[in-house]
């Protein structure tokens, strides 16, 4: 599934990113790589959403969120 | 005299690096641009125990790759001989994010000192950091400091001077629990950051190859890692054609992941009490970034800001005016008793005091406005605004991030235009720069306050507020039309850190507000002073020399020549035209010019205003004209300082001229509409 379809207060694991190179590089530099755990804080709006990864909150636009493939992290983690 | 030690300050955005830098250098610094790019470079000096340190403030960055201008500039500067020691400023309350840059810096091989900033916040939140274990794990000294409380500063410089000569840190062996390396060289004895055995094997091979091909290379390990990441500039500079099998692809993701794994390990060991404040930020964000309530809350906050600006500001302004009135009366009688000539008295009282003084009475309004903006910025709310506004901005073909320059535009267009740098795409930057001056800056406030009080005494605040709204509407419409014109799908993608909320620090706010107030006072003392004197000269001298009748002056001749252009918009009065031209120097000058041009002293007082209304009324200048004037002032050519900034940012005189022409045209059309609609009532 795509990150944008995720639920609030749920943690996912990034599987793949399909964005243009400079943007992907920026995300990687912030620590968002395949395998990273990402928690959705607020995905109520149609557009951008807020997430948390590597200890920091970020606001992420829809265009980015639509191109990040994630899977739900096991709940006991 | 020992040699100067060159220290580079580097750190993530929001880590308080600049505050720390300022704590060392004070106001004593040189601000310039890095050669060839519009990234600000700050330099200053400090001394400690007889040694001199040259400090360079590098841009706030998250990583040392070379994808953005800021990263490139920082990396090149650190690698060059310009820097002897790196001071890595980290937000100690957010180590997980900040240590990533630290690990990259350590790999560069230059002496690195870790400055653990915001230790006061760490304590406030009841967190504890094992300050013994941290330097052990990283192999570099870690000094707790607080830029806000100015503590730990001399210890930091002490560490800098001690470690300046240690090009390679003494590696400290640290145990790695169950992660025992089976690698033939146990790199844990040499480096803090050790990768997986597979990567270390590759690094070893590349390092050997580098040693063969480039024997003088100073830090082969860093270069080897960069080659594994397929870093463009390093790969181009140090080609190793025989190693395609080793560097068969980019290992950047593994390298990043393993760095973060190590950081997690560090955090596990050194962070004793985890923060409880996070819950607070989450609770607050639940409302402030709410799907429905986020936007109204933001609009409410902004309305409150303006309400304070007008009510509290005006209340304080009253006292300023009383003082100014008695001051100018005292000066007049003083000068008269000294038998100073009429011309001189006129210059001082009509020219300087009414010009500069008139502007000073608006200081309280501006003070309150900047106080409020500083409060929003320091608390961490500003970044949320980008999130809240992203959807709306998206429809305009702009990123939510572009809203921050626009918001800053309410304070002053100069920093606002500069803030557009944060946008990645040039097209977005140009669009933002074009519309930012439409956001009504504080310099235009005096014009609204004065004219709305004179012509709309019952609805003064509403009329002033309508100017702000109109500015926003014009800016939004312009952006919308442009995004339709260029047709391309918006390239923007919002990505912005939402820092933890914190109670704003009085000192930080005080410094910020003082800087702005100082700017304003400086402007009153320089640009406005000079403009007042020049204007006085233009109005008191004509082709026949010193004139007592203003209508024979040079100013009147210039103004009259331009009247036909301004008549259709209801501003066909030569005095107004001259005031508008003078206003290009600085917008506040429009007010001071009016007082000089119409010969009304203390224009901001009740008496002054009623005289002014009577004078203008006699000329046929009514409410519709006044509103048209306000609209024109809102939208027309920005002040010289803004023009200079725009020119520096867009790096093209032609483009700057185009932007200015566009703004003038918009101002003319809008005032035309407003004036003619106004006449219908």
Interface residues (C-beta under 8 A of the other chain):
Chain A: X19 X22 X23 X25 X26 X27 X28 X29 X30 X31 X33 X34 X35 X36 X41 X42 X44 X45 X46 X47 X48 X50 X54 X55 X56 X57 X58 X59 X60 X61 X62 X63 X64
Chain B: X62 X63 X65 X67 X68 X94 X95 X96 X97 X100 X252 X253 X256 X257 X260 X267 X281 X282 X285 X286 X289 X290 X291 X383 X384 X386 X387 X390 X391 X394 X399 X400 X424 X492 X493 X494 X495 X496 X497 X498 X499 X500
